[in-house]
Amino acid sequence: MRILLLGAHGQLARDLSRCLAHHAVIARSHEELDIQDEPAVARAVRESHPDVIINTAAYHRVDDCEDLPDLAFGVNAIGVYNLARAAQLNKSVLVHFSTDYVFDGSKASPYTEADRPNPQSVYAMSKWAGERLIAVYCEKHLIIRTCGLYGAGGSASKGGNFVRSILRAAEDGKSLRVVSDQIVTPTNTLDLAGKVAELVDQKAFGTYHMTNTGECSWFDFAREILRLKGIPRDITPVSTAEFAARARRPAYSVLDNTCIRALGLAEFRPWQEALAEFLTAERLGFESAA
């Protein structure tokens, strides 16, 4: 199977490359292929003629999206539209990653794939628009909603991921103030990539929620990171209102992996277990400050 993997320098793409190594993977970074460039997208798909296109490219600086809606929609909607049209023309499967932020957070139990999105920020609206464009313009597609990603590669566009940011701040002696009233599920990109590879191999289509299991606040997540690394640092819990971020975020955006269970795939492991393994791996490169 030939796979065109976009956003190749990102943390998820790196783990996807590992999990899909049994296929012929053609990796392209943002510098090599900007998905906003429709002729370049069409040419890349035509020349590589992939069976599957996996798009990990996105603009996900959530607060910056409020000030840069043209860029947010350019990458997360129009760029995705370009991929959908090219995939349809080439008869390729398009695999695309979306976000828990498409939900408004008003629900008190995990969101299933059957729940109706209600995005509350420019970022969330741009991602939801991308989902709808794929559904309309690409018959064979996989839309994967996930949450709280962290991986060995970090997130280049964000200057790292939440795990790295917490450890770096702690080791630099900076004060730690973390939101305690947003409930999420941290997800290890290697775990996610492995499940995505299973879906691709099974030729599954549709929309799937895919996260590690369980839930916690960002504050609880940060506290567990430091506990596992043995770093004795205090963390101050703050409310979303106190944090005063520009973009609205859902108070509760835990996803239920309903459809992967229905497909017969094994459930993801708990987020605590995935985090513990990640932090003990030599590839992380952080030393305890204890």
C-alpha positions as CSV (number, residue, x, y, z in Angstrom):
1,M,0.0,0.0,0.0
2,R,1.3,3.5,-0.9
3,I,0.7,6.1,1.7
4,L,1.2,9.9,1.3
5,L,1.9,11.3,4.8
6,L,1.5,15.1,5.2
7,G,2.9,17.2,8.0
8,A,5.9,14.8,8.3
9,H,7.8,16.8,10.9
10,G,5.0,16.7,13.5
11,Q,4.9,14.4,16.6
12,L,2.0,12.4,15.3
13,A,3.4,12.0,11.8
14,R,6.7,10.6,13.2
15,D,4.9,7.9,15.1
16,L,2.6,7.2,12.1
17,S,5.8,6.6,10.0
18,R,6.9,4.0,12.6
19,C,3.6,2.2,12.8
20,L,3.1,2.2,9.0
21,A,6.6,1.1,8.1
22,H,5.2,-2.1,6.6
23,H,3.8,0.1,3.8
24,A,5.5,2.3,1.3
25,V,5.2,5.7,3.1
26,I,6.0,8.9,1.2
27,A,6.4,11.7,3.8
28,R,6.1,15.4,3.0
29,S,6.6,18.2,5.4
30,H,4.8,21.6,5.3
31,E,7.9,23.1,3.7
32,E,7.7,20.5,1.0
33,L,4.0,20.7,0.5
34,D,1.7,23.4,1.7
35,I,-1.8,22.0,1.6
36,Q,-3.2,25.5,0.9
37,D,-1.6,25.4,-2.5
38,E,-4.2,23.6,-4.6
39,P,-2.1,23.0,-7.7
40,A,0.8,21.7,-5.6
41,V,-1.6,19.3,-3.8
42,A,-3.1,18.0,-7.0
43,R,0.4,17.5,-8.5
44,A,1.7,15.7,-5.4
45,V,-1.2,13.3,-5.3
46,R,-1.1,12.7,-9.1
47,E,2.6,12.0,-9.1
48,S,2.7,9.8,-6.0
49,H,-0.6,8.1,-6.7
50,P,-1.2,7.0,-3.1
51,D,-3.8,4.4,-2.0
52,V,-4.1,6.5,1.3
53,I,-3.4,10.1,2.1
54,I,-2.9,10.8,5.8
55,N,-3.1,14.5,6.7
56,T,-1.6,15.6,10.0
57,A,-1.0,19.2,8.8
58,A,-3.0,21.7,10.8
59,Y,-2.9,25.2,12.2
60,H,-3.6,24.6,15.9
61,R,-2.3,27.6,17.8
62,V,-5.8,27.9,19.4
63,D,-5.6,31.5,20.7
64,D,-3.7,32.8,17.7
65,C,-6.6,31.5,15.5
66,E,-8.8,34.1,17.0
67,D,-6.6,36.8,15.5
68,L,-5.7,34.9,12.3
69,P,-9.0,33.4,11.1
70,D,-7.9,33.5,7.5
71,L,-4.9,31.3,8.3
72,A,-6.9,29.0,10.5
73,F,-9.5,28.4,7.8
74,G,-6.9,28.4,5.1
75,V,-5.1,25.4,6.5
76,N,-7.8,23.6,8.5
77,A,-10.6,24.0,5.9
78,I,-9.5,25.1,2.5
79,G,-6.3,23.0,2.7
80,V,-8.4,20.0,3.7
81,Y,-10.8,20.7,0.8
82,N,-7.9,20.6,-1.6
83,L,-6.9,17.2,-0.2
84,A,-10.4,15.9,-0.4
85,R,-10.8,16.9,-4.0
86,A,-7.4,15.4,-4.9
87,A,-8.1,12.2,-3.0
88,Q,-11.5,11.8,-4.7
89,L,-10.0,12.3,-8.1
90,N,-7.2,9.8,-7.4
91,K,-9.6,7.3,-5.7
92,S,-7.5,7.5,-2.6
93,V,-8.6,7.2,1.0
94,L,-8.2,10.4,3.0
95,V,-7.3,10.1,6.7
96,H,-7.7,13.4,8.6
97,F,-7.3,14.4,12.2
98,S,-9.8,16.6,14.0
99,T,-10.3,17.6,17.6
100,D,-12.4,17.4,20.8
101,Y,-12.8,21.1,20.5
102,V,-15.6,20.7,17.9
103,F,-17.8,20.1,20.9
104,D,-19.0,22.9,23.2
105,G,-18.2,21.1,26.5
106,S,-21.7,21.3,27.9
107,K,-22.2,17.5,28.2
108,A,-21.4,15.8,31.5
109,S,-20.4,12.4,29.9
110,P,-18.0,11.5,27.2
111,Y,-18.9,12.6,23.7
112,T,-19.6,9.8,21.1
113,E,-19.4,10.1,17.4
114,A,-23.2,10.5,17.3
115,D,-23.1,13.7,19.3
116,R,-23.6,16.9,17.4
117,P,-20.6,19.3,17.3
118,N,-21.1,22.9,18.4
119,P,-17.7,24.6,18.0
120,Q,-17.0,27.7,20.2
121,S,-13.8,29.1,18.8
122,V,-12.3,30.1,15.4
123,Y,-9.9,27.1,15.7
124,A,-12.8,24.7,16.5
125,M,-15.0,26.1,13.7
126,S,-12.2,25.8,11.2
127,K,-11.6,22.1,12.2
128,W,-15.4,21.4,12.0
129,A,-15.5,23.0,8.5
130,G,-12.7,20.7,7.4
131,E,-14.6,17.7,8.6
132,R,-17.7,18.8,6.7
133,L,-15.7,19.4,3.5
134,I,-14.2,16.0,3.6
135,A,-17.6,14.4,4.1
136,V,-19.0,16.2,1.1
137,Y,-16.0,15.9,-1.3
138,C,-14.3,12.7,-0.5
139,E,-16.2,9.4,-0.6
140,K,-13.6,7.2,1.1
141,H,-12.5,9.0,4.2
142,L,-11.5,8.6,7.8
143,I,-12.0,11.5,10.2
144,I,-10.3,10.9,13.6
145,R,-11.1,13.1,16.5
146,T,-8.6,13.1,19.3
147,C,-7.5,15.1,22.4
148,G,-4.5,16.3,24.3
149,L,-1.8,14.9,22.1
150,Y,1.8,14.5,23.2
151,G,4.6,12.5,21.6
152,A,8.4,12.2,21.3
153,G,8.7,14.6,18.5
154,G,7.0,17.5,20.3
155,S,4.7,19.8,18.4
156,A,6.9,21.9,16.1
157,S,4.3,24.7,15.6
158,K,3.7,25.0,19.3
159,G,7.3,24.8,20.4
160,G,6.8,21.5,22.2
161,N,3.8,19.8,23.8
162,F,2.2,20.0,27.2
163,V,4.4,17.4,28.8
164,R,7.6,19.0,27.6
165,S,6.3,22.5,28.5
166,I,5.5,21.4,32.1
167,L,8.9,19.7,32.6
168,R,10.8,22.5,31.0
169,A,9.1,25.1,33.2
170,A,9.6,23.0,36.3
171,E,13.3,22.5,35.6
172,D,13.8,26.2,34.9
173,G,12.2,27.0,38.3
174,K,9.3,28.9,36.7
175,S,6.0,29.1,38.5
176,L,3.4,26.6,37.4
177,R,-0.2,27.8,37.0
178,V,-2.4,25.2,35.2
179,V,-6.1,25.3,34.4
180,S,-8.1,23.0,36.6
181,D,-11.6,23.2,35.2
182,Q,-11.1,21.9,31.7
183,I,-11.5,18.1,31.6
184,V,-9.8,16.2,28.8
185,T,-8.0,12.9,28.0
186,P,-4.3,13.1,27.4
187,T,-3.4,10.9,24.4
188,N,0.0,9.4,23.5
189,T,0.7,9.8,19.8
190,L,2.3,6.4,19.6
191,D,-0.8,4.8,21.0
192,L,-2.9,6.8,18.5
193,A,-0.7,6.0,15.6
194,G,-0.9,2.3,16.3
195,K,-4.7,2.3,16.3
196,V,-4.8,4.4,13.1
197,A,-2.6,1.9,11.4
198,E,-5.1,-0.8,12.3
199,L,-7.9,1.3,10.8
200,V,-6.0,1.8,7.6
201,D,-5.2,-1.9,7.3
202,Q,-8.8,-2.7,7.9
203,K,-9.9,-0.2,5.2
204,A,-12.3,1.4,7.7
205,F,-14.2,4.6,6.7
206,G,-16.2,7.2,8.7
207,T,-15.6,9.2,11.9
208,Y,-13.9,7.8,14.9
209,H,-13.0,9.1,18.3
210,M,-9.6,7.9,19.4
211,T,-8.0,8.8,22.7
212,N,-6.4,7.0,25.6
213,T,-9.1,6.2,28.2
214,G,-10.0,8.0,31.4
215,E,-10.2,11.8,32.1
216,C,-8.5,14.5,34.1
217,S,-8.0,18.2,34.2
218,W,-5.0,19.9,32.7
219,F,-3.9,20.5,36.4
220,D,-4.2,16.8,37.2
221,F,-2.2,16.0,34.1
222,A,0.6,18.3,35.0
223,R,0.7,17.0,38.6
224,E,0.9,13.4,37.3
225,I,3.8,14.4,35.0
226,L,5.8,15.8,37.9
227,R,5.0,13.0,40.2
228,L,6.1,10.4,37.7
229,K,9.4,12.3,37.1
230,G,10.0,12.8,40.8
231,I,10.1,16.6,40.5
232,P,8.9,18.1,43.8
233,R,7.3,21.3,42.5
234,D,4.1,23.0,43.6
235,I,1.4,23.7,41.0
236,T,-1.2,26.4,41.4
237,P,-4.7,25.4,40.0
238,V,-6.4,28.3,38.2
239,S,-9.8,28.6,36.5
240,T,-10.4,29.1,32.8
241,A,-11.6,32.6,33.7
242,E,-8.4,33.4,35.6
243,F,-6.2,32.1,32.8
244,A,-8.0,34.5,30.4
245,A,-7.2,32.8,27.2
246,R,-8.5,34.5,24.1
247,A,-10.2,31.4,22.6
248,R,-13.1,29.7,24.3
249,R,-12.4,26.1,25.2
250,P,-14.8,23.3,26.2
251,A,-15.1,22.7,29.9
252,Y,-15.6,19.0,29.3
253,S,-14.3,17.4,26.0
254,V,-13.7,13.8,26.9
255,L,-14.3,11.5,23.9
256,D,-15.7,8.0,24.0
257,N,-14.1,5.6,21.5
258,T,-17.5,4.0,20.6
259,C,-16.9,3.2,17.0
260,I,-13.5,1.5,17.3
261,R,-15.0,-0.8,19.9
262,A,-17.9,-1.5,17.5
263,L,-15.3,-2.3,14.9
264,G,-13.8,-4.9,17.2
265,L,-10.5,-3.1,18.0
266,A,-9.1,-3.3,21.5
267,E,-9.7,-0.3,23.7
268,F,-6.9,2.2,24.3
269,R,-5.0,1.9,27.6
270,P,-5.6,4.4,30.4
271,W,-3.9,7.8,30.0
272,Q,-1.9,7.3,33.2
273,E,-0.3,4.1,31.9
274,A,0.5,5.6,28.5
275,L,2.1,8.7,30.2
276,A,4.2,6.6,32.6
277,E,5.7,4.6,29.7
278,F,6.3,7.7,27.7
279,L,8.2,9.4,30.6
280,T,10.4,6.5,31.2
281,A,11.4,6.2,27.5
282,E,14.9,7.3,26.8
283,R,13.7,9.2,23.7
284,L,12.1,11.9,25.8
285,G,15.5,13.2,26.9
286,F,14.5,14.9,30.2
287,E,16.3,14.3,33.5
288,S,14.6,14.5,36.8
289,A,15.3,17.7,38.7
290,A,14.8,16.0,42.1
